[in-house]
Amino acid sequence: MFVDGCFWHFCPDHTHLPKTNAELWRRKLLANRQRDARNEAILVHEGWWVVRAWEHDDPAETADRVEEVLDQWHAIARRAEHPPIPVRCPTEGNR
């Protein structure tokens, strides 16, 4: 579960670049977003389930998304002869 801050992860809805060194900040924050995507792709490839939320997302809706992922994992674990380790369930990322 990742909760991304709007400024540091360059939220398309809420990021306002500083007036001083705006181009430097734009490049830095875009690099942060690219790093996030790269790291998420690695985690998904390794079999992790990834849930991401923005800091401005409704906490109850975010909790519902996490609960849905856990329900999916529990369903897989019940069907498996040898249940998978909880944090290493094979699936594609969720957002």
For each residue, the residues with C-beta under 8 A, 3 or more apart:
1: 51 52 53 66
2: 36 40 50 51 52 53
3: 52 53 54 55 62
4: 8 9 11 36 52 53 54 55
5: 8 9 55
6: 9 11 13 14 15 54 55 56
7: 10 11 14 15 29
8: 4 5 29 32
9: 4 5 6 29 32 33 36 54
10: 7 15 29 30 32 33
11: 4 6 7 14 15 54 55 56
12: 15
13: 6 54 56
14: 6 7 11 54 56
15: 6 7 10 11 12 29
16:
17: 22 25 26 29
18: 21 22 25
19: 22
20:
21: 18 24 25
22: 17 18 19 25 26
23: 26 27
24: 21 27 28
25: 17 18 21 22 28 29
26: 17 22 23 29 30
27: 23 24 30 31
28: 24 25 31 32
29: 7 8 9 10 15 17 25 26 32 33
30: 10 26 27 33 34
31: 27 28 34 35
32: 8 9 10 28 29 35 36
33: 9 10 29 30 36 37
34: 30 31 37 38
35: 31 32 38 39
36: 2 4 9 32 33 39 40 52
37: 33 34 40 41
38: 34 35 41 42
39: 35 36 42 43
40: 2 36 37 43 44 50 52 93
41: 37 38 44 45 93
42: 38 39 45 46
43: 39 40 46 48 50 93
44: 40 41 47 48 50 91 92 93
45: 41 42
46: 42 43 88
47: 44 88 89 90
48: 43 44 87 88 89
49: 69 72 73 87 89 91 93 94
50: 2 40 43 44 93 94 95
51: 1 2 62 65 66 69 94 95
52: 1 2 3 4 36 40 93 94 95
53: 1 2 3 4 57 62 65
54: 3 4 6 9 11 13 14 57
55: 3 4 5 6 11
56: 6 11 13 14
57: 53 54 61 62
58: 61 62
59: 62 63
60: 63 64
61: 57 58 64 65
62: 3 51 53 57 58 59 65 66
63: 59 60 66 67
64: 60 61 67 68
65: 51 53 61 62 68 69 94
66: 1 51 62 63 69 70
67: 63 64 70 71
68: 64 65 71 72 94
69: 49 51 65 66 72 73 94
70: 66 67 73 74
71: 67 68 74 75
72: 49 68 69 75 76 89 91
73: 49 69 70 76 77 84 86 89
74: 70 71 77 78
75: 71 72 78 79
76: 72 73 79 80 84 89
77: 73 74 80 83 84 86
78: 74 75 83
79: 75 76
80: 76 77 83 84
81:
82:
83: 77 78 80
84: 73 76 77 80 88 89 90
85: 88
86: 73 77 89
87: 48 49
88: 46 47 48 84 85
89: 47 48 49 72 73 76 84 86
90: 47 84
91: 44 49 72 94
92: 44
93: 40 41 43 44 49 50 52
94: 49 50 51 52 65 68 69 91
95: 50 51 52
